[in-house]
């Protein structure tokens, strides 16, 4: 027979506790028959915590034994701690992976085969567009991070916002090879400054900073990946100018 578990979690018209949902799901997937008790208001949640001497919900009971909250449930089930926020390259890896896939499928759709050079061109251009979107969706948050290391933005703060537009429009126009002799030099200069800024901040000054490449508030560390991104865009700008000759 399935073991029995009880969970007390917040389920209100305005709030559905994510930890409660995750705890309920863990119990179900581990073969427990779950009695799901909904706490349907903030007042009821406060009252429950006071009455039971706990400081959070959800609260889980297994066969009448009080386990505690979501983290303690994971520990009880032998799953280890839930992944926490911290330094990660996941956002930039996701963008590069999707951009590469788009480059491959776009090349195949238009040429009927895989032209490696064209795939690389599109991969870099699509990456620039995706990274630009991440910056433009919250310019204020992005610029707060960018000015901490970019040498030009430190001297003229509005340039931080300009850079986001340079990257985005540069990617858009590079997809079709439009206005190359205007776009490519601008992208080259902007990304060259960015590369020098990263080298100075990370490798010379040894500062521990977060990269603004995927927008503000990210946990992507400033370093090799960020430098590689700038070098790729510099190479793309040079390549586009060579192609235009």
C-alpha positions in Angstrom: 0.0 0.0 0.0 1.1 3.5 -0.7 2.4 5.5 2.3 0.2 8.4 3.3 1.4 12.0 3.5 -0.3 15.3 4.4 0.7 18.6 3.0 -0.4 22.1 4.2 0.2 24.7 1.5 -1.0 28.1 0.4 -3.6 28.0 -2.4 -5.4 31.3 -2.7 -7.0 33.2 -5.6 -3.9 35.5 -5.6 -1.1 33.2 -4.6 -0.2 29.6 -5.4 2.9 28.7 -3.4 5.5 27.2 -5.8 7.2 25.3 -3.0 3.9 23.7 -2.1 3.3 22.6 -5.7 6.9 21.2 -5.9 6.5 19.4 -2.5 3.1 17.9 -3.6 4.7 16.7 -6.9 7.6 15.1 -5.1 5.3 13.2 -2.8 3.2 12.0 -5.7 6.1 10.9 -7.8 7.6 9.0 -4.8 4.5 6.9 -4.4 2.7 8.7 -1.6 -1.0 9.1 -1.3 -1.3 12.8 -0.5 -3.9 14.5 1.6 -3.7 18.0 0.2 -4.7 20.7 2.7 -5.2 24.2 1.2 -4.5 27.3 3.2 -6.8 29.7 1.5 -5.8 33.2 2.8 -2.8 35.1 4.1 -4.5 35.4 7.5 -5.0 31.6 7.6 -1.4 31.0 6.7 -0.2 33.3 9.5 -2.5 31.6 11.9 -1.3 28.2 10.9 2.3 29.1 11.4 1.6 30.6 14.8 -0.5 27.6 16.0 2.1 25.0 14.8 5.3 26.9 15.7 6.7 27.0 12.2 8.0 29.9 10.1 7.0 28.7 6.7 4.6 26.8 4.6 4.3 24.3 3.0 4.5 21.8 5.9 4.6 18.1 5.2 3.7 15.1 7.4 4.5 11.5 6.4 2.5 8.8 8.2 1.8 11.4 10.9 5.4 12.3 11.4 6.2 16.0 11.0 8.8 16.4 8.3 8.9 20.2 7.8 9.2 22.3 4.7 10.1 21.6 1.1 13.9 21.4 1.7 13.5 19.0 4.6 11.2 16.8 2.4 13.9 16.6 -0.2 16.4 15.6 2.5 13.9 12.9 3.8 13.5 11.5 0.3 17.3 11.4 -0.2 17.3 13.9 -3.0 19.7 16.4 -1.7 19.1 20.2 -1.6 17.2 21.9 -4.4 19.5 23.7 -6.8 19.9 27.2 -5.5 20.7 30.5 -7.2 24.3 31.2 -7.9 26.9 31.6 -10.6 25.8 29.8 -13.7 26.5 29.8 -17.4 23.1 28.3 -18.2 21.6 31.5 -19.7 24.4 32.1 -22.2 24.7 28.4 -23.0 20.9 28.4 -23.8 21.2 31.4 -26.0 24.2 30.0 -27.9 22.6 26.6 -28.3 19.4 28.0 -29.7 21.2 30.4 -32.0 23.3 27.5 -33.4 20.2 25.5 -34.0 18.5 28.4 -35.7 21.6 28.9 -37.9 21.6 25.3 -38.9 17.9 25.1 -39.7 17.9 28.4 -41.5 20.8 27.5 -43.7 19.2 24.2 -44.5 15.8 25.8 -45.3 17.4 28.3 -47.8 20.2 26.3 -49.3 19.0 22.7 -48.9 22.3 21.8 -47.3 24.6 22.8 -44.5 27.1 25.6 -45.5 29.4 25.8 -42.4 30.4 29.4 -43.1 26.8 30.5 -43.4 25.9 28.6 -40.3 28.6 30.4 -38.3 27.6 33.8 -39.7 24.0 33.2 -38.7 24.9 31.7 -35.4 26.8 34.9 -34.4 24.1 37.2 -35.8 21.3 35.3 -34.1 23.3 35.3 -30.9 23.7 39.1 -31.1 20.0 39.5 -31.5 19.1 37.2 -28.6 21.6 38.9 -26.3 20.4 42.3 -27.4 16.8 41.3 -26.5 18.0 40.3 -23.0 19.5 43.7 -22.5 16.7 45.8 -24.0 13.9 44.1 -22.0 15.3 45.9 -18.9 17.7 48.6 -19.8 18.0 50.0 -16.3 19.0 46.7 -14.7 21.4 45.9 -17.6 23.1 49.3 -17.5 23.7 49.0 -13.8 25.8 45.9 -14.4 27.5 47.1 -17.6 28.9 50.4 -16.2 30.7 48.4 -13.6 33.3 47.2 -16.1 32.9 48.7 -19.6 35.5 51.5 -19.9 33.5 53.6 -22.3 30.3 53.3 -20.3 32.1 54.4 -17.2 33.1 57.7 -19.0 29.7 58.2 -20.7 26.9 56.3 -19.0 24.3 56.6 -21.8 26.7 54.6 -24.0 25.6 51.5 -22.0 22.1 51.8 -23.5 23.6 52.6 -26.9 25.6 49.4 -26.8 22.4 47.3 -26.4 21.0 48.9 -29.6 24.3 48.5 -31.5 24.4 44.8 -30.7 20.7 44.2 -31.5 20.6 46.2 -34.8 24.0 44.9 -35.7 22.8 41.3 -35.5 19.6 42.1 -37.4 21.4 43.8 -40.3 24.3 41.3 -40.4 21.7 38.5 -41.0 21.1 40.0 -44.5 24.4 41.7 -44.9 22.8 45.1 -45.0 24.7 48.4 -44.5 27.9 46.5 -43.8 30.3 49.5 -44.1 28.3 51.3 -41.5 27.3 48.5 -39.1 30.4 46.3 -39.1 32.9 49.1 -38.0 30.6 50.2 -35.3 30.1 46.7 -34.0 33.9 46.1 -34.2 34.7 49.2 -32.2 32.1 48.5 -29.5 33.0 44.9 -29.0 36.7 45.7 -29.0 36.2 48.1 -26.2 34.1 45.5 -24.5 36.9 42.9 -24.8 39.5 45.3 -23.5 37.2 46.2 -20.6 36.7 42.5 -19.7 40.4 41.8 -19.8 41.2 44.8 -17.6 38.4 44.0 -15.0 38.8 40.2 -14.8 42.4 39.3 -15.8 44.3 42.4 -14.6 42.3 43.8 -11.7 41.0 40.3 -10.7 37.5 41.7 -10.0 34.6 39.3 -9.3 31.8 40.6 -11.4 28.6 39.4 -13.0 28.3 39.7 -16.8 25.6 42.1 -18.2 25.7 40.2 -21.5 22.4 38.4 -20.8 20.8 41.5 -19.2 20.7 42.7 -15.7 20.3 40.6 -12.6 22.0 37.5 -14.2 24.3 35.2 -12.3 26.6 34.7 -15.3 30.1 35.4 -14.1 32.2 37.9 -16.1 35.1 36.1 -17.6 36.1 33.8 -20.4 32.6 33.3 -21.9 31.9 37.0 -21.9 35.3 37.7 -23.6 34.6 34.9 -26.2 31.3 36.5 -27.0 33.0 39.9 -27.7 35.7 38.2 -29.8 33.1 36.4 -31.9 31.4 39.6 -32.7 34.7 41.3 -33.5 35.5 38.4 -35.9 32.0 38.6 -37.4 32.4 42.4 -38.1 35.8 41.8 -39.7 34.4 39.0 -41.8 31.5 41.1 -43.0 33.9 43.9 -44.1 36.0 41.4 -46.0 33.0 40.0 -47.7 31.9 43.5 -48.7 35.2 44.3 -50.4 
